[in-house]
Amino acid sequence: MKIGIIGYGSMGRMITEKIAASGVLNAGDIFVANRSKEKLQTIPEGVIVCESNADVAKNSDIVFLCVRPIDLKNVLSEIASSLSTNSFVVSLNGSITFDMLSKIFSGKIAKVIPSVTAEVDRSQTLVCYNEKVEEKDKQELEKLLRTFGNVIELPETEVGMGSELVSCMPGFIASIFDVLCTSAKKHTSIPDDQVVKMVLQTMCATGELMLSKDMSFEDVVTRVATKGGITEEGTKVVYEGFPDTADLLFEKTLEKRRSTAEKAKKSFEEE
Ligand SMILES: NC(=O)c1ccc[n+]([C@@H]2O[C@H](COP(=O)([O-])OP(=O)(O)OC[C@H]3O[C@@H](n4cnc5c(N)ncnc54)[C@H](OP(=O)(O)O)[C@@H]3O)[C@@H](O)[C@H]2O)c1
């Protein structure tokens, strides 16, 4: 199998480097192109740089479109005549629908949303497929995606909320724990960086504990917050005060997601 990466920015580079390093493909079976040529000076050894996006499309069974939504329509239109009925196009963007993409390329299409935790091979990568994609195509794509973490298939209608849960969640988690640590620092002389490390290690270990022992959030709370104890004072504050903030968070992000999808649709429909 040969694959192509169009757009060597944050996502294109990550996917190229992870797949090349994994050994699931020979580096010589990976074809890359980017608008500005300077970025391509750092591609992994053996990966092939193409002169044009069309050359990437011609050479590849699976073509990853790793460009911003504003560039997606032009790039797909540019390569459409170089794709065959067997080509499998993978869009990295959650806002551009299969309906929009199919107007330009009517074959096999997937949408793939990796998370930043791919950097440590622990992405919870979302994937959804249009009706043309067959089981063997899914298996081939997912083998590539597993080189940087888990793969979760969702229907297209759930990719938005799915993205909140895995792609946006590192940002939500970081901001929540940033607030917690900022508050904690007011009450201690432990150095700031040590406070952060203590909380981060405990956060990761709590996740590992829950996953390995199949514990729920409630299990952990019950285990730590004994009746009338100190932890219970804190967990009560969270359960009383935080639900409104969490509701607002998802209301705001989902509203933003709807308006982004609307804008993406308009830009895609423009001539
Ligand atoms: N970043 C994330 O965490 C993340 C997560 C999930 C999904 N996504 C999605 O992934 C896609 C890519 O995001 P990104 O963060 O990787 O963007 P990025 O860092 O801006 O990279 C986009 C790349 O596309 C190149 N490009 C633009 N037009 C091109 C063209 N006509 N031909 C060839 N290359 C072209 C750009 O080249 P230049 O060097 O010339 O600018 C740039 O290197 C987006 O749809 C985004 O929504 C991103």
The ligand as an SDF file (V2000), in Angstrom:
LIG
                    3D

 48 52  0  0  0  0  0  0  0  0999 V2000
   -3.9080   20.7360   14.8040 N   0  0  0  0  0  0  0  0  0  0  0  0
   -4.7160   19.8700   15.4050 C   0  0  0  0  0  0  0  0  0  0  0  0
   -4.5980   19.5540   16.6060 O   0  0  0  0  0  0  0  0  0  0  0  0
   -5.8130   19.1800   14.6130 C   0  0  0  0  0  0  0  0  0  0  0  0
   -6.5180   18.1180   15.1930 C   0  0  0  0  0  0  0  0  0  0  0  0
   -7.4860   17.4510   14.4340 C   0  0  0  0  0  0  0  0  0  0  0  0
   -7.7480   17.8850   13.1320 C   0  0  0  0  0  0  0  0  0  0  0  0
   -7.0830   18.9480   12.6020 N   0  0  0  0  0  0  0  0  0  0  0  0
   -7.3870   19.3550   11.2190 C   0  0  0  0  0  0  0  0  0  0  0  0
   -6.2780   19.0090   10.3980 O   0  0  0  0  0  0  0  0  0  0  0  0
   -6.2050   19.9030    9.2850 C   0  0  0  0  0  0  0  0  0  0  0  0
   -4.8000   20.4590    9.2320 C   0  0  0  0  0  0  0  0  0  0  0  0
   -4.5570   21.1870   10.4340 O   0  0  0  0  0  0  0  0  0  0  0  0
   -3.0690   21.5750   10.8800 P   0  0  0  0  0  0  0  0  0  0  0  0
   -3.1790   22.0130   12.2970 O   0  0  0  0  0  0  0  0  0  0  0  0
   -2.1120   20.5090   10.4980 O   0  0  0  0  0  0  0  0  0  0  0  0
   -2.8260   22.8760    9.9220 O   0  0  0  0  0  0  0  0  0  0  0  0
   -1.4420   23.5820    9.5810 P   0  0  0  0  0  0  0  0  0  0  0  0
   -0.4110   23.3030   10.6090 O   0  0  0  0  0  0  0  0  0  0  0  0
   -1.7690   24.9840    9.2170 O   0  0  0  0  0  0  0  0  0  0  0  0
   -0.9620   22.8320    8.2450 O   0  0  0  0  0  0  0  0  0  0  0  0
   -1.6060   22.9680    7.0300 C   0  0  0  0  0  0  0  0  0  0  0  0
   -0.5630   22.7230    5.9470 C   0  0  0  0  0  0  0  0  0  0  0  0
   -1.2340   22.6970    4.6990 O   0  0  0  0  0  0  0  0  0  0  0  0
   -0.3640   23.2890    3.7410 C   0  0  0  0  0  0  0  0  0  0  0  0
   -1.1210   23.7100    2.5870 N   0  0  0  0  0  0  0  0  0  0  0  0
   -2.0310   24.7170    2.4840 C   0  0  0  0  0  0  0  0  0  0  0  0
   -2.5010   24.8040    1.2240 N   0  0  0  0  0  0  0  0  0  0  0  0
   -1.8760   23.8300    0.5140 C   0  0  0  0  0  0  0  0  0  0  0  0
   -1.9280   23.4340   -0.8320 C   0  0  0  0  0  0  0  0  0  0  0  0
   -2.7200   24.0430   -1.7260 N   0  0  0  0  0  0  0  0  0  0  0  0
   -1.1540   22.4120   -1.2210 N   0  0  0  0  0  0  0  0  0  0  0  0
   -0.3270   21.7820   -0.3450 C   0  0  0  0  0  0  0  0  0  0  0  0
   -0.2310   22.1230    0.9500 N   0  0  0  0  0  0  0  0  0  0  0  0
   -0.9920   23.1410    1.3660 C   0  0  0  0  0  0  0  0  0  0  0  0
    0.2500   24.4470    4.5000 C   0  0  0  0  0  0  0  0  0  0  0  0
    1.4220   24.8450    3.8360 O   0  0  0  0  0  0  0  0  0  0  0  0
    2.2190   26.2050    4.1620 P   0  0  0  0  0  0  0  0  0  0  0  0
    3.5010   25.7630    4.7930 O   0  0  0  0  0  0  0  0  0  0  0  0
    2.4440   26.8700    2.8480 O   0  0  0  0  0  0  0  0  0  0  0  0
    1.3580   27.0370    5.0520 O   0  0  0  0  0  0  0  0  0  0  0  0
    0.5010   23.8280    5.8530 C   0  0  0  0  0  0  0  0  0  0  0  0
    1.7770   23.2340    5.9600 O   0  0  0  0  0  0  0  0  0  0  0  0
   -7.2810   20.9700    9.5210 C   0  0  0  0  0  0  0  0  0  0  0  0
   -8.4220   20.6680    8.7520 O   0  0  0  0  0  0  0  0  0  0  0  0
   -7.6050   20.8550   10.9990 C   0  0  0  0  0  0  0  0  0  0  0  0
   -8.9260   21.2190   11.2610 O   0  0  0  0  0  0  0  0  0  0  0  0
   -6.1010   19.5860   13.2970 C   0  0  0  0  0  0  0  0  0  0  0  0
  1  2  1  0
  2  3  2  0
  2  4  1  0
  4  5  1  0
  4 48  2  0
  5  6  2  0
  6  7  1  0
  7  8  2  0
  8  9  1  0
  8 48  1  0
  9 10  1  0
  9 46  1  0
 10 11  1  0
 11 12  1  0
 11 44  1  0
 12 13  1  0
 13 14  1  0
 14 15  2  0
 14 16  1  0
 14 17  1  0
 17 18  1  0
 18 19  2  0
 18 20  1  0
 18 21  1  0
 21 22  1  0
 22 23  1  0
 23 24  1  0
 23 42  1  0
 24 25  1  0
 25 26  1  0
 25 36  1  0
 26 27  1  0
 26 35  1  0
 27 28  2  0
 28 29  1  0
 29 30  1  0
 29 35  2  0
 30 31  1  0
 30 32  2  0
 32 33  1  0
 33 34  2  0
 34 35  1  0
 36 37  1  0
 36 42  1  0
 37 38  1  0
 38 39  2  0
 38 40  1  0
 38 41  1  0
 42 43  1  0
 44 45  1  0
 44 46  1  0
 46 47  1  0
M  CHG  2   8   1  16  -1
M  END
$$$$
